[in-house]
């Protein structure tokens, strides 16, 4: 089993963007044409000994709690695959 993973999440620019509608969950349904660029966030995922999700960043104004999209994604994956929180 993989216990540690590091990867790059490449940035993108929107060449075309159409907001279709606002969904019930507060996000928007969109149609877009995107192009990746060679800027990226370094993502590190590691198994922890204690329960819970920890998000860390080197940018002080980014939230590291349940308001962070990475936190939300991790929580959804843990729920989907039955990983204890």
C-alpha positions in Angstrom: 0.0 0.0 0.0 1.3 3.5 -0.8 1.8 5.5 2.4 3.3 8.7 0.9 2.7 10.4 -2.4 4.1 13.6 -3.9 2.8 15.1 -7.1 2.4 18.3 -9.1 -1.0 19.9 -9.6 -0.4 22.0 -12.7 -2.1 25.4 -13.2 -4.3 26.2 -16.1 -5.6 29.2 -17.9 -9.2 29.4 -19.1 -9.4 30.2 -22.8 -13.2 30.2 -22.7 -15.5 30.0 -19.7 -19.3 29.8 -19.6 -21.0 29.7 -16.2 -24.1 27.5 -16.8 -25.8 27.6 -13.4 -25.3 27.6 -9.7 -25.7 24.1 -8.1 -27.5 23.3 -4.9 -24.1 22.7 -3.2 -23.1 26.3 -3.8 -20.6 25.6 -6.6 -21.2 26.5 -10.3 -21.6 24.2 -13.2 -19.3 25.5 -15.9 -18.2 24.8 -19.5 -14.7 25.7 -20.3 -11.7 25.4 -22.6 -8.5 25.1 -20.6 -4.8 25.0 -21.3 -2.2 23.8 -18.8 0.8 26.0 -17.9 4.1 25.1 -16.3 3.2 26.5 -12.9 2.1 24.1 -10.3 1.3 23.4 -6.6 3.4 20.7 -4.9 1.0 18.2 -3.3 2.1 15.8 -0.7 -0.2 13.1 0.7 0.9 11.0 3.6 -0.7 8.6 6.0 -0.9 9.8 9.6 -0.9 7.9 12.8 -3.5 10.1 14.4 -7.0 10.5 12.9 -8.1 13.6 11.0 -7.0 15.7 8.0 -4.1 18.1 8.2 -3.6 20.8 5.5 -0.4 22.8 5.5 0.7 25.7 3.2 3.4 28.2 2.8 0.9 30.9 1.9 -0.4 32.6 5.1 -3.8 33.7 3.9 -5.0 30.3 2.7 -7.3 28.5 5.1 -6.0 25.1 6.4 -9.3 24.0 7.9 -12.6 22.6 6.5 -12.9 25.7 4.2 -9.9 24.6 2.1 -10.8 22.7 -1.1 -8.0 20.2 -0.5 -9.5 19.4 2.9 -12.9 19.0 1.3 -11.5 16.7 -1.4 -9.6 14.6 1.2 -12.7 14.3 3.3 -14.9 13.2 0.4 -12.3 10.6 -0.6 -12.0 9.2 2.9 -15.8 8.9 3.1 -16.0 7.3 -0.3 -13.4 4.6 0.5 -14.2 4.1 4.1 -11.0 5.5 5.6 -11.5 6.3 9.3 -11.3 10.0 10.2 
